[in-house]
Amino acid sequence: MDKLPPFTVARVETFPLHAKVPGSPQMSLGEMAGRPALLVRIEDGDGAYGWGEVWANFPPRAHFHKADLIEDVIAPRILGQDFDHPGALAAACDRALSRYALHVGQPLVFEHCYAGLDTAAWDLALRKAGRSAAEHFGFAEGARVYASSLNEDAFSATAADWLGRGVGGCKIKVGYDRARDLAFIRRARDELPQSVDLMIDANQAWEVEEALEVASAVA
């Protein structure tokens, strides 16, 4: 794995986004009224840049809150700092702000922000080196992707649409009534080609014992 070039953080920008789309995901946690997202962009003194994404699905305005945290609290701690390795940026954030995050009772929220900044730092360094992530880490150039958050009421049409785009798997939402979940899993498996992976997501609805029972029933 070749060494990546150092960089100095000259600018940090956030881009909180929200889209109203038909068929917003329904899950055991609740229904998403739209699709929020938070992108973050880091630029260095040479004009090189990198993009990252901060997880911000819940609560509904989490993308704004985390954008404020990055702009007002985290970015001032890293602006002007030199980094010899992209992985050092998130660690520097944690060292500088662990006490702050504990004080406000949001250590995991801060970690979400660090993860997005970490991705942006790696993207910046790899772009600066003229190298792809696949090349740098020795991954295959092709990736098998899957469609996520397929709901029961529109499964057939949505799955057909995504399979037409070339996805290799589908993940469905469960975690409701046991009989309903098992019926939906069976239906999805019957409708999907055997070459397509099927995954299920209960969004933390089950305790360990129930998860094992469902796994046994699915098998």
N, C-alpha and C positions, 0 to 999 in steps of 0.2 A: 504494500500500500504506500504510494508515494506521498511525500510530505506536501501539504497544502500551503499556499502563500499566506503570510500574516495579513491582518487588516486592522484598520482603526475605525471605530464606529463614529461616523460623522453626522448621521441623520437616522431617526427612527420615525416611521409613519404608521398610523393605523387606519384601517378601512372597514368600519362596521357596515354590514350589508344586510338587507332583509328583502325577501321576495314573497309576494302573495301568489301561491300556486294552487291549482286544483289538486285535490287528492292529497292534502297534507297528511303526514304520517300519523296514524293512531297507534298508541302503544299502551301498555299497562300503566305507565306513568301518567298518561293523559294525552290529549291531542295537541299537536303543534299547529298553531294558527297560521303559521307561515314557515319559511326557511331562513333563519338567521345565520350569519357567518361573520367571522372577524379575521381579516387578513392583516398581516403586518409586514412591512418592508424595511429592511436595513440597507443603508448605503454607506460606503466607506469613503475615505478622502480621495481615492483615485477615481470615484464615479462608479465603481463596481457595486452591484446590488444583489439582494436575495429576498425571496418571498417565503413567508410561513403562514400557517393557519392556527388560530387559537380555538379550541373547542368551546362552543358557546350556544349549544342547543337549548339549554334550560338554565335558569328561568327565562321567560320570554324576552327580557331586555338585557340578558347577560352579555351580549356582544358590546353594548354601550358601556357597561360597568367595567369590563375587562379592558376596553380601549382606554378608558379614563385611567385605570391603574397603570397601564403601560406608559401612557403619555405623561402623567403627573408624578408617578412614583418610581417606576422602573427605569425608564429611558434616561432620566437625569443621572442615574448611577453608572451608566455604561457609555454615555456620550464622551467622546474623546479618549476612550480607553483603547489600548492596543491589545490584540489577541494573536498569539502565535498559532492557535488551533481553534477551529469553530466550536469544538466541544467545551472549550473553556468559558464561553460566554454565559451559558446557563448556570454553571457552577459559580461564576463571579456574582451573578444576580442573587443566588441563594445565600452566599456568604454575606453579601451586603444587606440583604433584606429579610433574613429569617426571623429576626426579632420583631421587625415591623409586621410581618405576616402573622406571627403568633399574637401580637398585641391586638390586631383587628379581627382575630379569629378566622382568618381566611387562608391558611397555608396551602390548601389544595387549589384554591382559585389562583393564587400566585404561581403555583406549579403549572397550571394550564397556560398561563402567560409565558412562563419560561420555555415551555415546550414549543410554542409558536416561534419565539425568538431563536431558539436553538435550531429549528428547521430553517429559518431565514439565514442564520449564520452559516450553516452548512451549504445552503444554496448559493450564498454570496461567494464563499471560498471556492466551491467547485466551479462556478461560472468564471471566477477570476483565473482559475487554473486551466480553463478550457476543457473541463473534464465532466463527464456525466456521473451521476451517483452510481449507476450500474457498473460503469467502468472502474470507478474508484474502489467500490466495495466487492467487486468481482461477482456481481449478480448477472443473470441472464438479461439480455436486452428486452425481451418480451415479458410481460406480466399478465397473469391470469386475474381478471377483475370480476367482481360480482355486483349484482344490483341489490340494494339494501332497502329495508323498510317497506316491503310489499304487504299491503293490507288485504284482509280476507275479501272485502266486498268488491274489489277491483283486481283481484289477483290475476285472473285469466288474461285480461287485456293488457295489464301492466307487464306481466311476465313475457307475453308474446312480443311486446314492444322492445323490451330490453334484450331478449334473445335475438331479435332481428338486428340489434346493434352489435352483436358478437360477444355478449358477456358469457362467462363460463360458469356462473352460479347465481343463486337467488337466496336471499335471507328474508324470512317471513317473521311477522310479529305475533308472538303468543304471550302467555302469562295471564290468561283470563280464566274461564271455566275449563276444568280438565277435559271433559268430553268434547267441548268445542275446540280446544287446542289440538287434541289428537285427531279429530275429524279434519281439521284444516291441514295438519301435517300430512295426513294420508292423501287428501285431495291434491295438495301441491306436488307430492311425490308422484302421484299417478299422472298428473298433467305434464310435468316436466320430462324432457328426454332423459334417459338414464345417464347420458354423458354430462348432464348439468348437475353441479353440486347443489345440494339443498342444506341450508343452515336455518336454525331457529334462534330467536332472540326474545327472551322473556323480560328483559330490562329489570333485573333484580327482583322479580315478583316471587321467586321460589326460595325457600330455605333449602339447605343441602339435601335433606331427606326427600323432599318433594322433587327436587331436580333429578335425583337418582331414580325415583319412581317413574318419572316421565321418560327418562332415558331408557329404562327397561321396557316400558310400554311401547315406545317408538321402535326399539329394536325388534 
